[in-house]
Amino acid sequence: MRRVTILGSTGSIGENTVDLIARDPGIYDVVALTGGRNVTRLAEQAKQLRADIAVTCYPECYQQLVDLLSGTGIAVAAGRAALIEAAQRPVDWTMSAIVGAAGFPPGLAALAHGTTLALANKESLVTAGPLLMSTARAHGATILPVDSEHSAVFQGLVGEDISAVERIVITASGGAFRDWPIERLADATLAEASSHPNWDMGQRITIDSASMFNKSLELIETKEFFGISPSKIEVIVHPESLIHAMVGFRDGALMAHIGPPDMRHAIGYALHWPDRRHLPVARLDLAQIATLTFRPPDEQRWPALRLARHVMEIGGLSGAVFNAAKEVALDGFIAGQLRFTDMAPVVERVLDAMNADNALHCDRVNLDTVHQADQVARSRAAEAIAQRNEAH
């Protein structure tokens, strides 16, 4: 029996992970499931997979979860400390699928017992990539990427020497507004930004796809995970979302990973690695597809890509600041406080202000300094949103 934990089981990645494990329950011992406010679904999953413990990160949801799991023998806990404790329980495989910077501490904690960490929380690498990777090395843990792009790169590098890599190309669907006239973007509504043409994802990541902030995080993630120079990392818009990434080698070969837009492939690869097993995903009919299209990204339409390049140049704590400011700006758009096109300027303003005299380029990247930078950036972003609203 493989012992597994799913951090963020009620989100889209978590749900897909539950789906795969539930198809073959006899080989898995589910230790912990964690979630947020959707405790009804968390309780359903805990009963379905017979988890040892279910944890909600919100203390006010504790009693409801207790009531839902009464008589099942499944332990219940709530709060940030309980989340960390659940992540620290010894298992063979942990899915890190909590969205945002909140997913970093429990993912880091999971590495302490030498687990295999399936990393869907891209913010962990963006905010503190060197810390995450060094912690994994120190404890003999393995990190496997679950973002479809980075899973594709990882698979393309099996048996290859990273020093032979000339470039890594990650693809972007372009999101909801890839074909909109640029002048219309300022008037984009929340509903329009929350509808993805290819993928079925949560609201926040769908909006991040439309703004390319999601792809910007993935640029930084590629640098941190694979240790490759930013100059060798490219983004290309691929509307069909069938090629997830390509790896180019110094002999001119370009290895492409092609698959349906279904996150169960990347999750399943990480779940069964180093083996490949049957997965319930569609098989592509290339003759039916017939055409794959590509175009370069327009940084006027997607300024977040330019900001990501700047973050990779700065290093240090800039990723933590970038991500925190992005999360607050996204909150502002969802709340109707910002226009769609206001998000990137807010993030850039915070990044520039906090990097005065190159202050973010430092070697003291640890849990405390990352948390401090995150909190300051959130405060600065909230101030920038307020000042922007006052000015208008």
C-alpha positions, 0 to 999 in steps of 0.5 A, spaced: 500 500 500 502 506 498 501 512 503 499 518 500 496 525 502 493 530 498 494 538 500 488 542 497 484 536 495 477 540 493 481 544 488 481 542 480 488 539 481 486 535 487 479 533 484 483 530 479 488 526 483 482 524 487 479 521 481 485 517 479 486 514 486 479 512 487 479 508 480 484 503 484 483 504 491 486 497 493 493 500 492 493 506 496 492 508 503 490 515 504 493 519 510 491 526 509 486 530 505 486 538 506 481 543 503 478 550 505 471 552 506 468 547 501 468 542 507 462 538 504 466 536 499 472 535 503 468 530 507 465 526 501 472 525 499 475 523 506 469 518 506 470 515 499 478 514 500 477 512 507 482 518 509 485 518 516 484 525 517 481 531 514 483 538 515 480 545 513 485 550 514 479 555 516 478 554 524 471 556 523 469 550 519 471 545 524 465 544 527 461 543 520 467 538 518 466 534 525 459 533 524 459 531 517 464 526 519 461 524 525 461 516 526 466 515 521 472 514 525 476 519 520 480 525 525 478 532 524 483 538 524 483 545 522 487 551 522 494 553 519 498 549 524 493 543 523 495 543 516 502 543 517 502 537 521 498 533 516 503 535 511 508 532 516 505 525 517 510 520 513 507 518 507 510 515 500 507 521 496 504 528 497 500 532 492 501 539 493 495 542 490 493 548 495 493 554 490 497 561 491 503 562 496 499 559 502 501 552 499 508 553 500 509 552 507 505 545 507 509 543 501 516 545 504 514 541 511 512 535 507 519 534 504 522 533 511 520 526 511 523 524 504 517 524 500 515 524 493 512 531 492 508 532 486 508 539 485 502 543 482 503 549 487 507 553 482 508 559 487 512 554 491 518 555 486 516 562 484 517 565 491 522 560 494 525 556 489 532 555 491 529 553 498 525 548 496 530 545 492 535 545 497 530 542 502 528 536 498 536 535 497 537 535 504 532 530 506 533 525 500 526 527 497 524 527 490 520 533 487 516 531 480 512 537 476 505 537 475 504 543 471 502 540 464 508 544 461 513 542 466 511 535 466 512 535 459 519 538 459 521 533 465 518 527 460 522 530 455 529 530 459 528 523 461 535 520 459 538 526 456 543 531 459 541 538 461 547 541 459 545 539 452 539 543 452 539 549 447 532 551 449 525 550 453 519 552 449 513 552 454 506 553 450 500 558 452 493 557 450 493 565 450 486 564 455 480 568 454 482 574 450 487 571 445 484 574 439 481 580 442 483 587 440 487 590 445 483 596 446 477 592 448 481 589 454 480 594 459 473 593 459 473 585 460 468 583 465 470 578 470 465 573 467 469 573 460 476 573 464 473 567 468 471 562 461 477 558 458 477 556 451 480 549 452 481 548 460 476 546 465 480 550 471 478 554 477 476 561 477 483 564 479 487 560 475 483 561 469 483 569 470 491 568 470 491 564 464 487 570 460 492 575 463 498 571 462 500 571 469 500 564 470 505 563 464 509 568 467 509 564 474 511 558 469 517 562 466 520 563 473 518 556 475 522 553 469 528 557 471 528 554 478 526 547 477 530 545 471 536 550 473 536 553 466 538 560 464 532 565 463 535 566 456 534 559 454 526 559 456 521 561 451 513 562 451 509 561 444 502 561 444 499 555 441 491 556 441 490 548 441 493 546 447 495 540 445 503 541 445 504 542 452 512 544 452 518 542 447 525 541 449 530 543 444 537 540 444 544 543 441 544 538 435 537 541 433 532 536 435 526 539 438 522 534 442 515 535 443 510 533 448 503 532 445 497 530 449 490 532 450 488 538 455 487 534 461 491 535 467 490 527 469 496 526 465 501 530 468 498 528 475 498 520 473 505 521 470 507 524 477 503 519 481 506 512 477 513 515 476 517 512 474 512 507 471 507 509 466 500 506 467 493 506 463 490 513 464 483 515 463 485 520 458 483 521 451 487 519 445 489 524 440 487 523 433 492 527 429 488 526 422 482 529 426 486 535 429 490 536 422 493 543 424 497 545 430 498 553 430 503 557 433 504 565 434 509 569 438 506 572 445 505 580 444 508 583 451 503 589 449 497 584 450 501 580 456 505 585 460 506 580 465 511 576 461 516 582 461 515 582 468 517 575 469 523 576 465 525 582 470 524 577 476 528 572 473 534 577 472 533 580 480 532 573 483 532 573 491 526 575 494 523 578 487 519 572 486 515 572 493 514 580 491 511 578 484 507 573 486 504 576 492 502 583 488 499 579 483 495 575 488 492 582 491 491 585 484 487 579 482 483 579 488 482 587 486 480 585 479 475 579 482 472 584 487 471 590 481 476 594 484 481 594 478 480 593 471 483 587 467 488 591 464 490 595 471 493 588 474 500 588 471 501 596 472 500 594 480 504 589 480 510 592 476 509 598 481 510 594 487 516 590 484 519 597 482 518 600 489 521 594 493 527 593 489 529 600 490 537 600 490 536 592 488 534 591 495 530 584 493 537 581 490 539 578 496 542 571 499 537 570 505 532 567 502 528 563 508 521 561 510 521 568 514 524 572 509 519 570 504 514 571 509 516 578 510 517 580 503 510 577 501 506 581 507 510 587 505 508 586 498 501 585 499 500 591 503 504 595 498 499 592 492 493 594 497 495 601 497 497 601 490 489 599 488 487 604 493 491 610 490 489 608 483 481 608 485 482 615 488 485 617 482 480 615 478 
